[in-house]
Amino acid sequence: MLEGLILLDLDNLARLGAGLLTTLEVALISIMISMVGGVALGVLMAFGGRWVKFLCRVYLESVRVVPLLVWLFLVFFGSATLFGWHLHALWASIIVFGAWGVAEMMDLTRGALTSVSMHQIQSARALGLSQTQIIWLVIFPQAFLALMPASINLFSRIIKTTALMSLIGAVELLKVGQQLIEINLLKIPSASFYVYGLIFVLYFVLCYPLSYLSQRLERKYQHHRG
């Protein structure tokens, strides 16, 4: 315990705090990109023409099939090799996590929009509502309720996935932790236990409330449908 207190002094805690802020910064920007781009493309995927749906599907599958770490290496190292662009690791991470989040959010939005039963749509048509009114007054409100739990779960996944950017040199929470372990390992053999333990707690504090909120909203949505 004393070793942990010595290792996690105010200076090291400040360094971990700076790494945590970097993690949150990349995660929040990626989440905002995902929300805007994913919802827009999801609407096109649900209601667009055949070619629009095909292109959206190609984008979705290309992001899903290739591991995210490969995309991260491709953008970070490939942009410098092919185009001479020396992207900062944080910007490369935002591009990759944002593109991945957009693809996932697009599919979630499409699923939510197409989950509204045809019976309700036909009933709205029988009442004389136009197609635009049906979309705005019948489909969108119900799709929003269906989308919320899954989207919050996606946001939690984005936060956890940001740990990958340490592999391209981004000085975020995990990278700072690794640096502290390397510096203190000789004098404190249990440094990895204390540092990774604290990182575990920080990720848990960030992600568990989102997971809990997602579950609560999912139960509420199921109750609403029932």
N, C-alpha and C positions, 0 to 999 in steps of 0.2 A: 504493500500500500504506500509506504514511504517513497519507494522508487517512482510510483505513479505520480505522486505529488511533486516530486523533484522534476520529473520529465514534463509534466503538463503544468509548467509555471505560466506566469502571465504573458511572457514573450511568446512562448510556443502556442498558447491558447489564442493569442492575437493573430499569429500566423495561420492557425487553423480557421479562425474567424474570417480572415481575408480570403482563404481558399473557399470557404462556404459561401461567401458573397459572390465570388466568381461563378461557382456552381449555380447559385440561384439566378444570377444575371443571365447566363446562357440558357437555363431552363425556362425562365419567364419569357425571354424573347422568342425562343422556339415554340413555346405554348401559344403566344399571341399569333405567330405566323401560322401555326397549325389551325387555330380557331378560324381566322379570316379565310385563308386559302382552302382549308378542308371543307368548310361549310359551303363556300362558293362552288367548288368543284363537285361536292356531293349533290348539290341541287342540279347541276348540269348532268351528273351521272344518272340521277333519278328521272329527270324530265327531258333531257337532251335527245338529239337525234342518234341514229345508229352509230355514225362515225365518232360523234362526241363520246358516247358510251364506250366505244372500242378504244379510243385513245386514253380515256381515263382508266380503263382496265389494264392497258399496257403499262401505264405509269405505276399503277398500284402493284402489279405483279413484279415489275422490275425492281421496285423498292423492297418488296417482301422476300423475293427469291434470293437476292444477294445479301449476305450478312452485313449488318450495319457497320461492323468494324472495317470491312472491305471498302464500303463507300467512304468511310472516314479517311482511310489511307489513300484511296483514289483521288479524292478531292484535295487533300492536303499535299501529298507528294506529287500526284499526277498534274495538278495545275502548275506547279513549278517546272516540272520536266517538259510538259507539252507547250505551255504558253508563257513560261517565264514569270508567272505570277507567284509572288512569295506571300501567300495568304498567312495571316496570323492564325495560330492554332484555334483561338476562340472563334474567329470568323468561319473557319472551316467547319468547326463543330456546329455552329449555328446553322450553316447551310445544310449540313447533313441531317441534323436533328429536326430542323424545320421542314425539310423535304419529306422525311420519314413521318413526322407528325401530320403533315398535310395529307399524305396518302392514307394514313390510318383514320384520320378524322373524316376524310372524304367517304371512305367505305362505311363508317359509322353513321354518317349523315344520310347516305343513300339507304342504308338498312332501316333507319328510323322513319324516313319519308315513305318508303314502300311498305312499312309494317301496318299502316292504317288500313283497316278492312274495307273491301269493296262495298260492303253493305252500307257503310256510313257515307261513302262517296256517292253511291247511287241514290241514297236518301236525300243527300244535299242537292243532287241534280233534280230529283222529283219536286223539291221545294222551289226550284227555279233559279238556283245559284249558278253563276257563270263559272267557267273553269278557273279563272283567277280568284274568284271569291272562295271557291272550294279549296284551293291551295292555301290561301291566307287564313281562312276562318275555320277550316276543318283539318287539313293535313298538317300544316305547320305547328299549331298549338299542341297536337298530340305527339308529333314527331319530337318536339322540344322536350317533352316529358320523358320520352324514350331515350333521347340522346344524352341527357344530363348525366346519368350514372356512368355510362360507358365513357363519356368524354373526360369525366373527372378521373376515372381509372387510367385513361391514357395519359393525363397530365402527371399522375404519379409515376407511370412508367418512364416518361420523359425525364423526370428528375433523377430517377435511378440510373437511367442509361447515360447520363452525362458523365458518369465515372469513366466511360470509355475514352474520353478526350485526354485523359492523363497519358494514354499510349502515344499521342502525337506531341507530347510536351506541354500541354496546357497546364498551368499551375492552378489547379482547382483543389477541392477538398482532399481527394484521394492522393494526388500528387504531393501536396504539402505533407500529408501523413507519411508517405514513403520517404520524403526527404528527412523528416524528423527521426524516423527509425534508423536510416543510414547514418545520421550524425551521432546518435546516442546508443547504437546497438552494442558497441564495445564496452561502454561503462555501465549500461543498463541492459542486460541480456533479455529482459522481459519487455523491452520497449514496444515491440510489435503488438503484444497483447493489449497494452494500455492505449496505444494510439488507435489501432483498429477497433478496439472496444468503444472508444469515444466516437469514432466515425460511424460505427454501427448505431449508436444511440442517436446521433445527429440525423442520419438518414431515416431512422425509425420515427423520430419526432416530426420530420418533414412529411413523410409518406403515410404514416398510419392514419392521421386525421382525414386525409383524402380518401383512403381506402374505406374508412368507417362511414364517411359521408356518402360515398358511392353505394355502399350496401344499404344504407338507410333510404336513399332515393330510389334504389331498385325495388326495395320492399314496398315503398309508397306507390311507385308506379304500378307494380303488380296488383296492389290493393285497389288502385284507381281503375285498372282494367277489369278487375274482378267485379 
